């Protein structure tokens, strides 16, 4: 009797294990999903004098710039918002823009004029669930790259 019970129990265990579905590993989010799933807020900005993708000379953020946000939508539109603290009277309404990835997601093209002359292609340095860093060339006050590091706020 014990053998029959043991065999039945063993058979049921093997059957249940064989029929259970193996959970698939979740697919990592795409760059578009990473960029569009949150609103981004400037965390740091500075010059990359040796152009190695890291800030060499930080630029101090004033409070009225530190609360600015940028959001990207999956339909290719975006919104730059000046936040509650305004640096000037002209910073009243959010700025709408369009965007698209280029060169296998290595570049983002900004179609619109955002503060700081941000328009055209920017190099994506980092894009994770919590950090979005990009760089672009500048010529004033010196010829170098400027890096902007954004952090997710929601």
C-alpha positions as CSV (number, residue, x, y, z in Angstrom):
1,X,0.0,0.0,0.0
2,X,2.9,2.4,0.8
3,X,4.4,1.7,-2.6
4,X,1.2,2.5,-4.4
5,X,0.8,5.7,-2.4
6,X,4.5,6.6,-3.0
7,X,4.3,5.9,-6.8
8,X,1.0,7.9,-7.1
9,X,2.5,10.8,-5.2
10,X,5.7,10.7,-7.3
11,X,3.7,10.6,-10.5
12,X,1.5,13.5,-9.5
13,X,4.6,15.6,-8.5
14,X,6.3,14.9,-11.9
15,X,3.1,15.6,-13.8
16,X,2.6,19.0,-12.0
17,X,6.2,20.0,-12.5
18,X,6.1,19.0,-16.2
19,X,2.9,20.9,-16.9
20,X,3.8,24.1,-15.1
21,X,4.8,27.0,-17.4
22,X,8.2,28.4,-17.1
23,X,8.2,32.1,-16.5
24,X,10.0,33.9,-19.3
25,X,12.4,36.7,-18.3
26,X,10.8,40.0,-18.9
27,X,12.0,41.8,-21.9
28,X,14.1,44.9,-21.1
29,X,12.4,48.2,-21.9
30,X,13.2,49.8,-25.2
31,X,14.9,53.2,-25.4
32,X,11.6,54.8,-26.3
33,X,9.9,53.2,-23.2
34,X,12.8,54.4,-21.0
35,X,12.6,57.9,-22.3
36,X,8.8,58.2,-22.3
37,X,7.8,56.6,-19.0
38,X,8.8,59.4,-16.8
39,X,9.3,63.2,-16.5
40,X,12.9,64.3,-16.3
41,X,14.4,67.0,-14.2
42,X,17.9,68.5,-14.5
43,X,20.2,67.2,-11.9
44,X,23.6,68.5,-13.2
45,X,25.0,70.4,-16.1
46,X,28.5,71.1,-17.1
47,X,31.3,71.2,-19.7
48,X,33.0,68.1,-21.0
49,X,36.3,69.7,-21.9
50,X,38.1,66.5,-22.8
51,X,35.0,65.1,-24.6
52,X,35.0,61.8,-22.7
53,X,31.3,61.9,-21.7
54,X,31.9,63.1,-18.2
55,X,31.4,66.6,-16.7
56,X,34.8,68.3,-16.1
57,X,33.6,71.8,-15.2
58,X,30.2,71.9,-13.5
59,X,27.9,74.8,-14.1
60,X,26.0,75.8,-11.0
61,X,22.2,75.4,-11.3
62,X,20.1,78.3,-10.1
63,X,16.8,77.4,-8.4
64,X,14.7,78.7,-11.3
65,X,16.5,76.4,-13.7
66,X,16.7,73.4,-11.3
67,X,12.9,73.0,-11.3
68,X,12.6,72.8,-15.1
69,X,11.3,69.5,-16.5
70,X,11.2,67.8,-19.9
71,X,8.8,65.0,-20.9
72,X,8.9,62.9,-24.0
73,X,5.8,61.1,-25.4
74,X,5.9,57.9,-27.4
75,X,4.1,59.6,-30.3
76,X,7.2,61.8,-30.9
77,X,6.0,64.9,-29.1
78,X,7.5,66.5,-26.0
79,X,7.0,69.3,-23.5
80,X,9.6,71.4,-21.8
81,X,8.2,73.1,-18.6
82,X,9.8,75.9,-16.7
83,X,8.5,74.7,-13.4
84,X,7.0,77.0,-10.7
85,X,10.1,79.2,-10.3
86,X,10.7,81.5,-13.2
87,X,14.0,83.1,-14.2
88,X,12.3,85.7,-16.3
89,X,8.9,87.0,-17.2
90,X,9.1,85.3,-20.6
91,X,9.1,81.8,-19.0
92,X,5.3,81.5,-18.8
93,X,4.1,78.7,-21.0
94,X,5.5,75.2,-21.5
95,X,7.3,74.7,-24.9
96,X,6.1,71.9,-27.1
97,X,8.5,70.2,-29.4
98,X,8.9,67.0,-31.5
99,X,11.6,64.5,-31.1
100,X,12.9,61.3,-32.7
101,X,15.7,58.8,-32.2
102,X,18.4,58.6,-34.8
103,X,21.4,56.4,-35.5
104,X,20.2,53.3,-33.6
105,X,19.1,55.4,-30.6
106,X,22.5,57.0,-30.2
107,X,21.1,60.4,-31.0
108,X,17.9,62.3,-30.2
109,X,16.8,64.9,-32.7
110,X,14.9,67.8,-31.0
111,X,12.7,69.6,-33.5
112,X,12.0,72.9,-31.8
113,X,13.9,75.6,-29.9
114,X,14.3,74.8,-26.2
115,X,16.1,77.0,-23.6
116,X,19.8,77.1,-23.9
117,X,19.6,76.8,-27.6
118,X,18.7,73.1,-27.3
119,X,17.7,72.0,-30.8
120,X,18.8,69.5,-33.4
121,X,20.8,66.4,-32.5
122,X,22.0,65.5,-29.0
123,X,24.2,62.5,-28.1
124,X,22.6,60.1,-25.7
125,X,25.2,59.2,-23.0
126,X,23.0,57.4,-20.5
127,X,19.4,56.2,-20.7
128,X,18.1,54.1,-17.8
129,X,15.0,54.0,-15.7
130,X,16.4,56.8,-13.4
131,X,19.0,58.7,-15.5
132,X,18.9,60.4,-18.9
133,X,22.2,62.1,-19.8
134,X,23.0,63.8,-23.1
135,X,25.6,66.0,-24.6
136,X,25.9,68.4,-27.4
137,X,28.6,70.6,-28.9
138,X,28.8,74.3,-27.9
139,X,31.1,77.1,-29.0
140,X,30.4,79.7,-26.4
141,X,32.1,80.4,-24.0
142,X,34.5,77.8,-25.4
143,X,34.5,75.0,-28.0
144,X,33.6,71.9,-26.1
145,X,30.6,69.7,-25.3
146,X,28.0,70.4,-22.7
147,X,26.5,67.6,-20.7
148,X,23.1,67.6,-19.1
149,X,22.2,64.9,-16.6
150,X,18.5,64.4,-15.8
151,X,16.9,62.3,-13.1
152,X,13.5,60.7,-13.2
153,X,11.0,62.5,-10.9
154,X,8.1,60.1,-11.0
